[in-house]
Amino acid sequence: MEFAVPQQSFRSHVAPSAHRCRVCRETALIFQRRHVSPERWGEPVVTEFYDCDCCDTRYSYSPASATWRRLTN
Ligand SMILES: [Zn+2]
């Protein structure tokens, strides 16, 4: 069984690089990977993961809701 590629994937090419790290106040977030939820969960949910290049704080970003979330290690 193949995984379908979301047709709205072009939206993810607009990287929200202007986000500022809440810890060190730098805008040096590095894109790490992109995760798409399995189709069996319903509407695919895209989550992007970023690391701060200055303090290694991790963030996740949801393009659908334009929401940033800080991840605790
Ligand atoms: Zn930082």
N, CA, C, O and the ligand as a Tripos MOL2 file, in Angstrom:
@<TRIPOS>MOLECULE
protein
  293   291    74     0     0
PROTEIN
NO_CHARGES

@<TRIPOS>ATOM
      1 N           0.8450   -1.1990    0.0000 N.3       1 MET1
      2 CA          0.0000    0.0000    0.0000 C.3       1 MET1
      3 C           0.8810    1.2490    0.0000 C.2       1 MET1
      4 O           1.8170    1.3720    0.7910 O.2       1 MET1
      5 N           0.5640    2.1530   -0.8880 N.am      2 GLU2
      6 CA          1.3910    3.3510   -1.0270 C.3       2 GLU2
      7 C           0.8460    4.5120   -0.1990 C.2       2 GLU2
      8 O          -0.3470    4.5860    0.0950 O.2       2 GLU2
      9 N           1.7330    5.3920    0.1580 N.am      3 PHE3
     10 CA          1.3190    6.5840    0.8880 C.3       3 PHE3
     11 C           1.0390    7.7130   -0.1060 C.2       3 PHE3
     12 O           1.8670    8.0280   -0.9610 O.2       3 PHE3
     13 N          -0.1170    8.2970    0.0240 N.am      4 ALA4
     14 CA         -0.4840    9.3910   -0.8730 C.3       4 ALA4
     15 C           0.2580   10.6690   -0.4890 C.2       4 ALA4
     16 O           0.4620   10.9650    0.6880 O.2       4 ALA4
     17 N           0.6460   11.4030   -1.5020 N.am      5 VAL5
     18 CA          1.2860   12.6930   -1.2590 C.3       5 VAL5
     19 C           0.2100   13.7700   -1.2220 C.2       5 VAL5
     20 O          -0.5310   13.9390   -2.1900 O.2       5 VAL5
     21 N           0.1210   14.4900   -0.1250 N.am      6 PRO6
     22 CA         -0.9080   15.5510   -0.0260 C.3       6 PRO6
     23 C          -0.7590   16.5620   -1.1520 C.2       6 PRO6
     24 O           0.3400   17.0410   -1.4320 O.2       6 PRO6
     25 N          -1.8670   16.8780   -1.7870 N.am      7 GLN7
     26 CA         -1.8000   17.7800   -2.9330 C.3       7 GLN7
     27 C          -1.5320   19.2210   -2.5170 C.2       7 GLN7
     28 O          -1.1040   20.0330   -3.3380 O.2       7 GLN7
     29 N          -1.7750   19.5420   -1.2680 N.am      8 GLN8
     30 CA         -1.5150   20.9110   -0.8270 C.3       8 GLN8
     31 C          -0.1100   21.0410   -0.2620 C.2       8 GLN8
     32 O           0.1740   21.9560    0.5110 O.2       8 GLN8
     33 N           0.7760   20.1100   -0.6540 N.am      9 SER9
     34 CA          2.1070   20.0960   -0.0670 C.3       9 SER9
     35 C           2.9120   21.3400   -0.4170 C.2       9 SER9
     36 O           3.8880   21.6530    0.2650 O.2       9 SER9
     37 N           2.5190   22.0560   -1.4720 N.am     10 PHE10
     38 CA          3.2740   23.2490   -1.8460 C.3      10 PHE10
     39 C           3.2380   24.2890   -0.7360 C.2      10 PHE10
     40 O           4.1250   25.1380   -0.6530 O.2      10 PHE10
     41 N           2.2230   24.2310    0.1120 N.am     11 ARG11
     42 CA          2.1160   25.2230    1.1870 C.3      11 ARG11
     43 C           3.2770   25.0950    2.1660 C.2      11 ARG11
     44 O           3.6970   26.0790    2.7740 O.2      11 ARG11
     45 N           3.7890   23.8820    2.3140 N.am     12 SER12
     46 CA          4.8480   23.6640    3.2870 C.3      12 SER12
     47 C           6.1710   24.2500    2.8260 C.2      12 SER12
     48 O           7.1140   24.3350    3.6120 O.2      12 SER12
     49 N           6.2590   24.6570    1.5670 N.am     13 HIS13
     50 CA          7.5160   25.2190    1.0750 C.3      13 HIS13
     51 C           7.7270   26.6370    1.5850 C.2      13 HIS13
     52 O           8.8190   27.1930    1.4740 O.2      13 HIS13
     53 N           6.6760   27.2120    2.1420 N.am     14 VAL14
     54 CA          6.8250   28.5330    2.7310 C.3      14 VAL14
     55 C           7.2840   28.3340    4.1690 C.2      14 VAL14
     56 O           6.4700   28.1980    5.0830 O.2      14 VAL14
     57 N           8.5850   28.3200    4.3500 N.am     15 ALA15
     58 CA          9.1430   28.0460    5.6690 C.3      15 ALA15
     59 C           8.9840   29.2580    6.5820 C.2      15 ALA15
     60 O           9.3810   30.3670    6.2260 O.2      15 ALA15
     61 N           8.4080   29.0440    7.7490 N.am     16 PRO16
     62 CA          8.2300   30.1410    8.7140 C.3      16 PRO16
     63 C           9.5330   30.4380    9.4340 C.2      16 PRO16
     64 O           9.6390   30.2080   10.6390 O.2      16 PRO16
     65 N          10.5050   30.9370    8.7290 N.am     17 SER17
     66 CA         11.8410   31.0970    9.2790 C.3      17 SER17
     67 C          11.9720   32.3170   10.1820 C.2      17 SER17
     68 O          13.0090   32.5160   10.8140 O.2      17 SER17
     69 N          10.9240   33.1300   10.2450 N.am     18 ALA18
     70 CA         11.0180   34.3550   11.0340 C.3      18 ALA18
     71 C          10.7100   34.1140   12.5140 C.2      18 ALA18
     72 O          10.7530   35.0400   13.3240 O.2      18 ALA18
     73 N          10.4010   32.8750   12.8520 N.am     19 HIS19
     74 CA         10.0730   32.6070   14.2420 C.3      19 HIS19
     75 C          11.2890   32.8120   15.1460 C.2      19 HIS19
     76 O          12.4050   32.4140   14.8120 O.2      19 HIS19
     77 N          11.0530   33.4270   16.2730 N.am     20 ARG20
     78 CA         12.1540   33.7270   17.1900 C.3      20 ARG20
     79 C          12.1770   32.7300   18.3360 C.2      20 ARG20
     80 O          11.1450   32.4150   18.9280 O.2      20 ARG20
     81 N          13.3610   32.2450   18.6350 N.am     21 CYS21
     82 CA         13.5170   31.3090   19.7390 C.3      21 CYS21
     83 C          13.1170   31.9810   21.0470 C.2      21 CYS21
     84 O          13.5310   33.1080   21.3210 O.2      21 CYS21
     85 N          12.3260   31.3040   21.8430 N.am     22 ARG22
     86 CA         11.8390   31.8900   23.0950 C.3      22 ARG22
     87 C          12.8980   31.8570   24.1850 C.2      22 ARG22
     88 O          12.7660   32.5300   25.2080 O.2      22 ARG22
     89 N          13.9450   31.0750   23.9670 N.am     23 VAL23
     90 CA         14.9640   30.9130   25.0030 C.3      23 VAL23
     91 C          16.1010   31.9120   24.8220 C.2      23 VAL23
     92 O          16.4590   32.6330   25.7530 O.2      23 VAL23
     93 N          16.6710   31.9510   23.6060 N.am     24 CYS24
     94 CA         17.8350   32.8080   23.3780 C.3      24 CYS24
     95 C          17.5220   34.0060   22.4900 C.2      24 CYS24
     96 O          18.4070   34.8110   22.2030 O.2      24 CYS24
     97 N          16.2620   34.1310   22.0490 N.am     25 ARG25
     98 CA         15.8030   35.2660   21.2700 C.3      25 ARG25
     99 C          16.4470   35.3680   19.9050 C.2      25 ARG25
    100 O          16.4140   36.4290   19.2810 O.2      25 ARG25
    101 N          17.0380   34.2730   19.4280 N.am     26 GLU26
    102 CA         17.6220   34.2810   18.0990 C.3      26 GLU26
    103 C          16.6270   33.7230   17.0860 C.2      26 GLU26
    104 O          15.7310   32.9590   17.4440 O.2      26 GLU26
    105 N          16.7860   34.1020   15.8390 N.am     27 THR27
    106 CA         15.9260   33.5690   14.7750 C.3      27 THR27
    107 C          16.6980   32.5590   13.9440 C.2      27 THR27
    108 O          16.6660   32.5910   12.7140 O.2      27 THR27
    109 N          17.3910   31.6660   14.6320 N.am     28 ALA28
    110 CA         18.2630   30.7040   13.9590 C.3      28 ALA28
    111 C          17.6790   29.3040   14.0190 C.2      28 ALA28
    112 O          18.3740   28.3440   14.3520 O.2      28 ALA28
    113 N          16.3940   29.1940   13.6920 N.am     29 LEU29
    114 CA         15.7720   27.8780   13.7280 C.3      29 LEU29
    115 C          16.1020   27.0990   12.4570 C.2      29 LEU29
    116 O          15.9920   27.6120   11.3430 O.2      29 LEU29
    117 N          16.5060   25.8570   12.6540 N.am     30 ILE30
    118 CA         16.9170   24.9980   11.5460 C.3      30 ILE30
    119 C          15.8580   23.9290   11.3230 C.2      30 ILE30
    120 O          15.4980   23.1880   12.2370 O.2      30 ILE30
    121 N          15.3670   23.8640   10.0930 N.am     31 PHE31
    122 CA         14.3700   22.8540    9.7610 C.3      31 PHE31
    123 C          14.9790   21.4630    9.8600 C.2      31 PHE31
    124 O          16.0380   21.2060    9.2880 O.2      31 PHE31
    125 N          14.3210   20.5720   10.5760 N.am     32 GLN32
    126 CA         14.8300   19.2170   10.7430 C.3      32 GLN32
    127 C          14.0690   18.1970    9.9050 C.2      32 GLN32
    128 O          14.6570   17.4630    9.1110 O.2      32 GLN32
    129 N          12.7680   18.1640   10.0920 N.am     33 ARG33
    130 CA         12.0000   17.1600    9.3480 C.3      33 ARG33
    131 C          10.5340   17.5480    9.3300 C.2      33 ARG33
    132 O          10.0920   18.4370   10.0580 O.2      33 ARG33
    133 N           9.7960   16.8570    8.4770 N.am     34 ARG34
    134 CA          8.3860   17.1380    8.2920 C.3      34 ARG34
    135 C           7.6240   15.8340    8.4900 C.2      34 ARG34
    136 O           7.9680   14.8010    7.9140 O.2      34 ARG34
    137 N           6.5970   15.9010    9.3020 N.am     35 HIS35
    138 CA          5.8280   14.7050    9.6130 C.3      35 HIS35
    139 C           4.3780   14.8870    9.1890 C.2      35 HIS35
    140 O           3.7570   15.9160    9.4560 O.2      35 HIS35
    141 N           3.8470   13.8530    8.5140 N.am     36 VAL36
    142 CA          2.4500   13.8840    8.1150 C.3      36 VAL36
    143 C           1.7590   12.7060    8.7840 C.2      36 VAL36
    144 O           2.2290   11.5720    8.6960 O.2      36 VAL36
    145 N           0.6540   12.9740    9.4490 N.am     37 SER37
    146 CA         -0.0430   11.9170   10.1640 C.3      37 SER37
    147 C          -0.6090   10.8980    9.1770 C.2      37 SER37
    148 O          -0.9330   11.2470    8.0420 O.2      37 SER37
    149 N          -0.7300    9.6270    9.6110 N.am     38 PRO38
    150 CA         -1.2750    8.5800    8.7340 C.3      38 PRO38
    151 C          -2.7020    8.8870    8.3010 C.2      38 PRO38
    152 O          -3.4710    9.5040    9.0380 O.2      38 PRO38
    153 N          -3.0420    8.4480    7.1000 N.am     39 GLU39
    154 CA         -4.3790    8.7300    6.5680 C.3      39 GLU39
    155 C          -5.4770    8.0970    7.4050 C.2      39 GLU39
    156 O          -6.6020    8.5970    7.4330 O.2      39 GLU39
    157 N          -5.1670    7.0150    8.0780 N.am     40 ARG40
    158 CA         -6.1950    6.3320    8.8540 C.3      40 ARG40
    159 C          -6.6460    7.1690   10.0500 C.2      40 ARG40
    160 O          -7.6560    6.8610   10.6830 O.2      40 ARG40
    161 N          -5.8970    8.2220   10.3550 N.am     41 TRP41
    162 CA         -6.2990    9.1190   11.4400 C.3      41 TRP41
    163 C          -7.2920   10.1680   10.9550 C.2      41 TRP41
    164 O          -7.7840   10.9800   11.7390 O.2      41 TRP41
    165 N          -7.5840   10.1440    9.6500 N.am     42 GLY42
    166 CA         -8.4940   11.1510    9.1140 C.3      42 GLY42
    167 C          -7.7370   12.1710    8.2980 C.2      42 GLY42
    168 O          -6.8040   11.8240    7.5730 O.2      42 GLY42
    169 N          -8.1260   13.4170    8.4090 N.am     43 GLU43
    170 CA         -7.4610   14.4810    7.6650 C.3      43 GLU43
    171 C          -5.9780   14.5260    8.0310 C.2      43 GLU43
    172 O          -5.6390   14.6270    9.2100 O.2      43 GLU43
    173 N          -5.0860   14.4500    7.0300 N.am     44 PRO44
    174 CA         -3.6430   14.4780    7.3260 C.3      44 PRO44
    175 C          -3.2430   15.7710    8.0390 C.2      44 PRO44
    176 O          -3.6240   16.8690    7.6330 O.2      44 PRO44
    177 N          -2.4810   15.6140    9.0870 N.am     45 VAL45
    178 CA         -2.0010   16.7660    9.8530 C.3      45 VAL45
    179 C          -0.4900   16.8710    9.6630 C.2      45 VAL45
    180 O           0.2490   15.9360    9.9710 O.2      45 VAL45
    181 N          -0.0460   18.0020    9.1600 N.am     46 VAL46
    182 CA          1.3740   18.2230    8.9090 C.3      46 VAL46
    183 C           2.0060   18.8930   10.1210 C.2      46 VAL46
    184 O           1.4920   19.8860   10.6360 O.2      46 VAL46
    185 N           3.1160   18.3450   10.5630 N.am     47 THR47
    186 CA          3.8860   18.9590   11.6310 C.3      47 THR47
    187 C           5.3370   19.0610   11.1900 C.2      47 THR47
    188 O           5.9180   18.0900   10.7060 O.2      47 THR47
    189 N           5.9100   20.2280   11.3590 N.am     48 GLU48
    190 CA          7.3140   20.4240   11.0130 C.3      48 GLU48
    191 C           8.1130   20.6060   12.2930 C.2      48 GLU48
    192 O           7.6380   21.1980   13.2610 O.2      48 GLU48
    193 N           9.3410   20.0850   12.2810 N.am     49 PHE49
    194 CA         10.1840   20.1420   13.4670 C.3      49 PHE49
    195 C          11.4140   20.9930   13.2030 C.2      49 PHE49
    196 O          12.0670   20.8740   12.1660 O.2      49 PHE49
    197 N          11.7090   21.8500   14.1650 N.am     50 TYR50
    198 CA         12.8490   22.7540   14.0380 C.3      50 TYR50
    199 C          13.7040   22.6910   15.3020 C.2      50 TYR50
    200 O          13.2060   22.4570   16.4030 O.2      50 TYR50
    201 N          15.0050   22.9060   15.1100 N.am     51 ASP51
    202 CA         15.9190   23.0500   16.2390 C.3      51 ASP51
    203 C          16.5060   24.4490   16.2010 C.2      51 ASP51
    204 O          16.7910   24.9760   15.1260 O.2      51 ASP51
    205 N          16.6890   25.0530   17.3660 N.am     52 CYS52
    206 CA         17.3780   26.3290   17.4300 C.3      52 CYS52
    207 C          18.8790   26.0720   17.2860 C.2      52 CYS52
    208 O          19.4440   25.2190   17.9710 O.2      52 CYS52
    209 N          19.5110   26.8240   16.3870 N.am     53 ASP53
    210 CA         20.9250   26.5970   16.1290 C.3      53 ASP53
    211 C          21.8090   27.1740   17.2290 C.2      53 ASP53
    212 O          23.0060   26.8920   17.2780 O.2      53 ASP53
    213 N          21.2290   27.9720   18.1010 N.am     54 CYS54
    214 CA         22.0180   28.6380   19.1410 C.3      54 CYS54
    215 C          21.9520   27.9120   20.4840 C.2      54 CYS54
    216 O          22.9630   27.8070   21.1780 O.2      54 CYS54
    217 N          20.7740   27.4100   20.8560 N.am     55 CYS55
    218 CA         20.6430   26.8200   22.1880 C.3      55 CYS55
    219 C          20.0630   25.4070   22.1400 C.2      55 CYS55
    220 O          19.8260   24.8030   23.1860 O.2      55 CYS55
    221 N          19.8320   24.8720   20.9300 N.am     56 ASP56
    222 CA         19.3470   23.5030   20.7600 C.3      56 ASP56
    223 C          17.9410   23.2650   21.3040 C.2      56 ASP56
    224 O          17.5420   22.1200   21.5120 O.2      56 ASP56
    225 N          17.1960   24.3300   21.5320 N.am     57 THR57
    226 CA         15.8010   24.1430   21.9030 C.3      57 THR57
    227 C          15.0210   23.6380   20.6900 C.2      57 THR57
    228 O          15.2260   24.1010   19.5680 O.2      57 THR57
    229 N          14.1310   22.6890   20.9350 N.am     58 ARG58
    230 CA         13.3640   22.0970   19.8470 C.3      58 ARG58
    231 C          11.9660   22.7100   19.7760 C.2      58 ARG58
    232 O          11.3550   23.0410   20.7920 O.2      58 ARG58
    233 N          11.4870   22.8460   18.5530 N.am     59 TYR59
    234 CA         10.1560   23.3760   18.3240 C.3      59 TYR59
    235 C           9.4330   22.5220   17.3020 C.2      59 TYR59
    236 O          10.0490   21.9260   16.4190 O.2      59 TYR59
    237 N           8.1110   22.4730   17.4360 N.am     60 SER60
    238 CA          7.2930   21.9010   16.3800 C.3      60 SER60
    239 C           6.3880   23.0020   15.8560 C.2      60 SER60
    240 O           6.0220   23.9210   16.5900 O.2      60 SER60
    241 N           6.0290   22.9050   14.5810 N.am     61 TYR61
    242 CA          5.2060   23.9080   13.9460 C.3      61 TYR61
    243 C           4.0940   23.2440   13.1610 C.2      61 TYR61
    244 O           4.3440   22.3120   12.3960 O.2      61 TYR61
    245 N           2.8730   23.7120   13.3400 N.am     62 SER62
    246 CA          1.7290   23.1970   12.6010 C.3      62 SER62
    247 C           1.3020   24.2270   11.5680 C.2      62 SER62
    248 O           0.6970   25.2400   11.9200 O.2      62 SER62
    249 N           1.6100   23.9820   10.2830 N.am     63 PRO63
    250 CA          1.2440   24.9460    9.2400 C.3      63 PRO63
    251 C          -0.2550   25.2180    9.1670 C.2      63 PRO63
    252 O          -0.6650   26.3380    8.8620 O.2      63 PRO63
    253 N          -1.0770   24.2040    9.4430 N.am     64 ALA64
    254 CA         -2.5190   24.3640    9.3070 C.3      64 ALA64
    255 C          -3.0650   25.4240   10.2570 C.2      64 ALA64
    256 O          -3.9740   26.1770    9.9070 O.2      64 ALA64
    257 N          -2.4990   25.4760   11.4710 N.am     65 SER65
    258 CA         -2.9890   26.4290   12.4630 C.3      65 SER65
    259 C          -1.9710   27.5260   12.7590 C.2      65 SER65
    260 O          -2.2180   28.4000   13.5900 O.2      65 SER65
    261 N          -0.8120   27.4760   12.0690 N.am     66 ALA66
    262 CA          0.2590   28.4620   12.2760 C.3      66 ALA66
    263 C           0.6410   28.5480   13.7490 C.2      66 ALA66
    264 O           0.8100   29.6310   14.3080 O.2      66 ALA66
    265 N           0.7700   27.3770   14.3550 N.am     67 THR67
    266 CA          1.0510   27.3180   15.7870 C.3      67 THR67
    267 C           2.4410   26.7480   16.0540 C.2      67 THR67
    268 O           2.8030   25.6850   15.5500 O.2      67 THR67
    269 N           3.2090   27.4790   16.8560 N.am     68 TRP68
    270 CA          4.5210   26.9910   17.2930 C.3      68 TRP68
    271 C           4.3940   26.3880   18.6760 C.2      68 TRP68
    272 O           3.6420   26.8820   19.5160 O.2      68 TRP68
    273 N           5.1240   25.3320   18.9020 N.am     69 ARG69
    274 CA          5.1190   24.7060   20.2130 C.3      69 ARG69
    275 C           6.5570   24.3520   20.5830 C.2      69 ARG69
    276 O           7.2900   23.7570   19.7940 O.2      69 ARG69
    277 N           6.9390   24.7290   21.7950 N.am     70 ARG70
    278 CA          8.2750   24.3790   22.2590 C.3      70 ARG70
    279 C           8.2510   22.9560   22.8200 C.2      70 ARG70
    280 O           7.3840   22.6000   23.6170 O.2      70 ARG70
    281 N           9.2170   22.1600   22.3870 N.am     71 LEU71
    282 CA          9.2980   20.7760   22.8500 C.3      71 LEU71
    283 C          10.3280   20.6520   23.9520 C.2      71 LEU71
    284 O          11.4550   21.1260   23.8110 O.2      71 LEU71
    285 N           9.9510   20.0200   25.0410 N.am     72 THR72
    286 CA         10.8850   19.8150   26.1320 C.3      72 THR72
    287 C          11.6110   18.5070   25.9430 C.2      72 THR72
    288 O          11.0090   17.5080   25.5480 O.2      72 THR72
    289 N          12.8780   18.5040   26.2180 N.am     73 ASN73
    290 CA         13.6830   17.3030   26.0460 C.3      73 ASN73
    291 C          13.5350   16.3580   27.2330 C.2      73 ASN73
    292 O          14.1470   15.2900   27.2530 O.2      73 ASN73
    293 ZN         17.5370   29.3470   20.9980 Zn       74 ZN74
@<TRIPOS>BOND
     1     1     2 1
     2     2     3 1
     3     3     4 2
     4     3     5 am
     5     5     6 1
     6     6     7 1
     7     7     8 2
     8     7     9 am
     9     9    10 1
    10    10    11 1
    11    11    12 2
    12    11    13 am
    13    13    14 1
    14    14    15 1
    15    15    16 2
    16    15    17 am
    17    17    18 1
    18    18    19 1
    19    19    20 2
    20    19    21 am
    21    21    22 1
    22    22    23 1
    23    23    24 2
    24    23    25 am
    25    25    26 1
    26    26    27 1
    27    27    28 2
    28    27    29 am
    29    29    30 1
    30    30    31 1
    31    31    32 2
    32    31    33 am
    33    33    34 1
    34    34    35 1
    35    35    36 2
    36    35    37 am
    37    37    38 1
    38    38    39 1
    39    39    40 2
    40    39    41 am
    41    41    42 1
    42    42    43 1
    43    43    44 2
    44    43    45 am
    45    45    46 1
    46    46    47 1
    47    47    48 2
    48    47    49 am
    49    49    50 1
    50    50    51 1
    51    51    52 2
    52    51    53 am
    53    53    54 1
    54    54    55 1
    55    55    56 2
    56    55    57 am
    57    57    58 1
    58    58    59 1
    59    59    60 2
    60    59    61 am
    61    61    62 1
    62    62    63 1
    63    63    64 2
    64    63    65 am
    65    65    66 1
    66    66    67 1
    67    67    68 2
    68    67    69 am
    69    69    70 1
    70    70    71 1
    71    71    72 2
    72    71    73 am
    73    73    74 1
    74    74    75 1
    75    75    76 2
    76    75    77 am
    77    77    78 1
    78    78    79 1
    79    79    80 2
    80    79    81 am
    81    81    82 1
    82    82    83 1
    83    83    84 2
    84    83    85 am
    85    85    86 1
    86    86    87 1
    87    87    88 2
    88    87    89 am
    89    89    90 1
    90    90    91 1
    91    91    92 2
    92    91    93 am
    93    93    94 1
    94    94    95 1
    95    95    96 2
    96    95    97 am
    97    97    98 1
    98    98    99 1
    99    99   100 2
   100    99   101 am
   101   101   102 1
   102   102   103 1
   103   103   104 2
   104   103   105 am
   105   105   106 1
   106   106   107 1
   107   107   108 2
   108   107   109 am
   109   109   110 1
   110   110   111 1
   111   111   112 2
   112   111   113 am
   113   113   114 1
   114   114   115 1
   115   115   116 2
   116   115   117 am
   117   117   118 1
   118   118   119 1
   119   119   120 2
   120   119   121 am
   121   121   122 1
   122   122   123 1
   123   123   124 2
   124   123   125 am
   125   125   126 1
   126   126   127 1
   127   127   128 2
   128   127   129 am
   129   129   130 1
   130   130   131 1
   131   131   132 2
   132   131   133 am
   133   133   134 1
   134   134   135 1
   135   135   136 2
   136   135   137 am
   137   137   138 1
   138   138   139 1
   139   139   140 2
   140   139   141 am
   141   141   142 1
   142   142   143 1
   143   143   144 2
   144   143   145 am
   145   145   146 1
   146   146   147 1
   147   147   148 2
   148   147   149 am
   149   149   150 1
   150   150   151 1
   151   151   152 2
   152   151   153 am
   153   153   154 1
   154   154   155 1
   155   155   156 2
   156   155   157 am
   157   157   158 1
   158   158   159 1
   159   159   160 2
   160   159   161 am
   161   161   162 1
   162   162   163 1
   163   163   164 2
   164   163   165 am
   165   165   166 1
   166   166   167 1
   167   167   168 2
   168   167   169 am
   169   169   170 1
   170   170   171 1
   171   171   172 2
   172   171   173 am
   173   173   174 1
   174   174   175 1
   175   175   176 2
   176   175   177 am
   177   177   178 1
   178   178   179 1
   179   179   180 2
   180   179   181 am
   181   181   182 1
   182   182   183 1
   183   183   184 2
   184   183   185 am
   185   185   186 1
   186   186   187 1
   187   187   188 2
   188   187   189 am
   189   189   190 1
   190   190   191 1
   191   191   192 2
   192   191   193 am
   193   193   194 1
   194   194   195 1
   195   195   196 2
   196   195   197 am
   197   197   198 1
   198   198   199 1
   199   199   200 2
   200   199   201 am
   201   201   202 1
   202   202   203 1
   203   203   204 2
   204   203   205 am
   205   205   206 1
   206   206   207 1
   207   207   208 2
   208   207   209 am
   209   209   210 1
   210   210   211 1
   211   211   212 2
   212   211   213 am
   213   213   214 1
   214   214   215 1
   215   215   216 2
   216   215   217 am
   217   217   218 1
   218   218   219 1
   219   219   220 2
   220   219   221 am
   221   221   222 1
   222   222   223 1
   223   223   224 2
   224   223   225 am
   225   225   226 1
   226   226   227 1
   227   227   228 2
   228   227   229 am
   229   229   230 1
   230   230   231 1
   231   231   232 2
   232   231   233 am
   233   233   234 1
   234   234   235 1
   235   235   236 2
   236   235   237 am
   237   237   238 1
   238   238   239 1
   239   239   240 2
   240   239   241 am
   241   241   242 1
   242   242   243 1
   243   243   244 2
   244   243   245 am
   245   245   246 1
   246   246   247 1
   247   247   248 2
   248   247   249 am
   249   249   250 1
   250   250   251 1
   251   251   252 2
   252   251   253 am
   253   253   254 1
   254   254   255 1
   255   255   256 2
   256   255   257 am
   257   257   258 1
   258   258   259 1
   259   259   260 2
   260   259   261 am
   261   261   262 1
   262   262   263 1
   263   263   264 2
   264   263   265 am
   265   265   266 1
   266   266   267 1
   267   267   268 2
   268   267   269 am
   269   269   270 1
   270   270   271 1
   271   271   272 2
   272   271   273 am
   273   273   274 1
   274   274   275 1
   275   275   276 2
   276   275   277 am
   277   277   278 1
   278   278   279 1
   279   279   280 2
   280   279   281 am
   281   281   282 1
   282   282   283 1
   283   283   284 2
   284   283   285 am
   285   285   286 1
   286   286   287 1
   287   287   288 2
   288   287   289 am
   289   289   290 1
   290   290   291 1
   291   291   292 2
@<TRIPOS>SUBSTRUCTURE
     1 MET1         2 RESIDUE 1 A MET
     2 GLU2         6 RESIDUE 1 A GLU
     3 PHE3        10 RESIDUE 1 A PHE
     4 ALA4        14 RESIDUE 1 A ALA
     5 VAL5        18 RESIDUE 1 A VAL
     6 PRO6        22 RESIDUE 1 A PRO
     7 GLN7        26 RESIDUE 1 A GLN
     8 GLN8        30 RESIDUE 1 A GLN
     9 SER9        34 RESIDUE 1 A SER
    10 PHE10       38 RESIDUE 1 A PHE
    11 ARG11       42 RESIDUE 1 A ARG
    12 SER12       46 RESIDUE 1 A SER
    13 HIS13       50 RESIDUE 1 A HIS
    14 VAL14       54 RESIDUE 1 A VAL
    15 ALA15       58 RESIDUE 1 A ALA
    16 PRO16       62 RESIDUE 1 A PRO
    17 SER17       66 RESIDUE 1 A SER
    18 ALA18       70 RESIDUE 1 A ALA
    19 HIS19       74 RESIDUE 1 A HIS
    20 ARG20       78 RESIDUE 1 A ARG
    21 CYS21       82 RESIDUE 1 A CYS
    22 ARG22       86 RESIDUE 1 A ARG
    23 VAL23       90 RESIDUE 1 A VAL
    24 CYS24       94 RESIDUE 1 A CYS
    25 ARG25       98 RESIDUE 1 A ARG
    26 GLU26      102 RESIDUE 1 A GLU
    27 THR27      106 RESIDUE 1 A THR
    28 ALA28      110 RESIDUE 1 A ALA
    29 LEU29      114 RESIDUE 1 A LEU
    30 ILE30      118 RESIDUE 1 A ILE
    31 PHE31      122 RESIDUE 1 A PHE
    32 GLN32      126 RESIDUE 1 A GLN
    33 ARG33      130 RESIDUE 1 A ARG
    34 ARG34      134 RESIDUE 1 A ARG
    35 HIS35      138 RESIDUE 1 A HIS
    36 VAL36      142 RESIDUE 1 A VAL
    37 SER37      146 RESIDUE 1 A SER
    38 PRO38      150 RESIDUE 1 A PRO
    39 GLU39      154 RESIDUE 1 A GLU
    40 ARG40      158 RESIDUE 1 A ARG
    41 TRP41      162 RESIDUE 1 A TRP
    42 GLY42      166 RESIDUE 1 A GLY
    43 GLU43      170 RESIDUE 1 A GLU
    44 PRO44      174 RESIDUE 1 A PRO
    45 VAL45      178 RESIDUE 1 A VAL
    46 VAL46      182 RESIDUE 1 A VAL
    47 THR47      186 RESIDUE 1 A THR
    48 GLU48      190 RESIDUE 1 A GLU
    49 PHE49      194 RESIDUE 1 A PHE
    50 TYR50      198 RESIDUE 1 A TYR
    51 ASP51      202 RESIDUE 1 A ASP
    52 CYS52      206 RESIDUE 1 A CYS
    53 ASP53      210 RESIDUE 1 A ASP
    54 CYS54      214 RESIDUE 1 A CYS
    55 CYS55      218 RESIDUE 1 A CYS
    56 ASP56      222 RESIDUE 1 A ASP
    57 THR57      226 RESIDUE 1 A THR
    58 ARG58      230 RESIDUE 1 A ARG
    59 TYR59      234 RESIDUE 1 A TYR
    60 SER60      238 RESIDUE 1 A SER
    61 TYR61      242 RESIDUE 1 A TYR
    62 SER62      246 RESIDUE 1 A SER
    63 PRO63      250 RESIDUE 1 A PRO
    64 ALA64      254 RESIDUE 1 A ALA
    65 SER65      258 RESIDUE 1 A SER
    66 ALA66      262 RESIDUE 1 A ALA
    67 THR67      266 RESIDUE 1 A THR
    68 TRP68      270 RESIDUE 1 A TRP
    69 ARG69      274 RESIDUE 1 A ARG
    70 ARG70      278 RESIDUE 1 A ARG
    71 LEU71      282 RESIDUE 1 A LEU
    72 THR72      286 RESIDUE 1 A THR
    73 ASN73      290 RESIDUE 1 A ASN
    74 ZN74       293 GROUP 0 **** ****
